[in-house]
Amino acid sequence: NGILIVEFANQLRDQGIDFDDAVVRAAQQRLRPIIMTAFTTLMSAMPLILGSGPGSESRMVIGLVIFCGVALSAFLTIFVIPSLYSLLARNTGSPEQLAQELAELELKHPK
């Protein structure tokens, strides 16, 4: 999910959209699918966490690991990935622009 936010932001930057707007729009575009996927997975772990009977202790531990891992992943994807991308990629050009500059340099200085 995080890579989809970054890729969509890069595509928007290639289209000439302002950096901050691209990051916000990419995060907004991916928010609903991220929440829906995380919620579905969290709910599917509930029977493991709440189940009883033989072996319920080991299933509960597995369910808790799934639940906490998915919740942490969703949090990082929604809040941390866009923030880190904003900090790290702010001073770079759009990916398409960088690819064109590299191609021009390669033409000027062939191996």
C-alpha positions as a printed Julia matrix, in Angstrom:
111×3 Matrix{Float64}:
   0.0     0.0     0.0
   2.77    2.42    0.83
   4.47    1.94   -2.51
   1.18    2.72   -4.23
   1.01    6.08   -2.44
   4.57    6.89   -3.52
   3.99    5.73   -7.1
   0.76    7.71   -7.43
   2.47   10.81   -6.02
   5.28   10.34   -8.55
   2.78   10.06  -11.4
   1.07   13.26  -10.27
   4.43   15.02  -10.09
   5.18   13.85  -13.64
   1.94   15.54  -14.69
   3.23   18.82  -13.28
   1.2    18.91  -10.07
   2.79   20.71   -7.11
   4.76   18.43   -4.76
   2.6    18.99   -1.67
  -0.63   18.61   -3.64
   0.65   15.4    -5.21
   1.46   13.86   -1.82
  -1.9    14.87   -0.31
  -3.89   13.66   -3.32
  -2.0    10.36   -3.41
  -2.64    9.75    0.29
  -6.32   10.69   -0.07
  -6.72    8.44   -3.11
  -5.32    5.4    -1.29
  -6.89    6.04    2.14
 -10.16    4.19    1.59
  -8.62    1.02    0.07
  -6.03    0.9     2.86
  -8.67    1.23    5.57
 -10.98   -1.31    3.91
  -8.19   -3.87    3.52
  -6.91   -3.37    7.06
 -10.41   -3.51    8.57
 -11.23   -6.72    6.73
  -8.01   -8.38    7.86
  -8.46   -7.15   11.44
 -11.97   -8.58   11.57
 -10.8   -11.88   10.11
  -8.3   -12.2    12.97
 -11.0   -11.77   15.63
 -12.14  -15.44   15.63
  -8.54  -16.46   16.28
  -8.24  -14.0    19.17
 -11.63  -14.71   20.74
 -11.91  -18.43   20.03
 -12.05  -21.05   22.75
 -11.45  -24.75   22.96
  -8.43  -26.97   22.45
  -5.47  -25.03   21.07
  -7.1   -21.67   21.63
  -4.03  -20.29   23.41
  -1.79  -20.74   20.37
  -4.47  -19.48   17.97
  -4.98  -16.41   20.15
  -1.27  -15.57   19.95
  -1.3   -15.92   16.16
  -4.43  -13.79   15.96
  -2.88  -11.08   18.12
   0.25  -11.01   15.97
  -1.86  -10.66   12.83
  -4.08   -8.01   14.41
  -1.23   -5.88   15.77
   0.87   -6.26   12.63
  -1.93   -5.17   10.31
  -2.92   -2.29   12.59
   0.68   -1.05   12.77
   1.12   -1.46    9.03
  -2.03    0.55    8.31
  -0.91    3.31   10.68
   2.53    3.5     9.09
   1.08    3.49    5.59
  -1.47    6.22    6.29
   0.66    8.58    8.38
   4.37    7.77    8.23
   4.92    6.91    4.54
   3.5    10.2     3.19
   5.42   12.16    5.83
   8.71   10.44    5.06
   8.14   10.83    1.34
   7.52   14.54    1.86
  10.76   14.9     3.81
  12.97   12.77    1.57
  11.68   13.56   -1.92
  10.85   17.25   -1.61
  14.1    18.45   -3.19
  14.13   15.97   -6.05
  12.59   16.53   -9.44
   9.77   14.47  -10.81
  10.85   10.91  -11.67
  10.16   11.49  -15.37
  12.3    14.64  -15.33
  15.16   12.76  -13.65
  14.92    9.95  -16.2
  15.15   12.47  -19.05
  18.17   14.17  -17.48
  19.91   10.81  -17.05
  19.18    9.88  -20.66
  20.63   13.2   -21.85
  23.77   12.68  -19.77
  24.15    9.18  -21.14
  23.92   10.5   -24.7
  26.57   13.14  -23.98
  28.9    10.7   -22.23
  28.49    7.21  -23.72
  30.41    4.33  -22.2
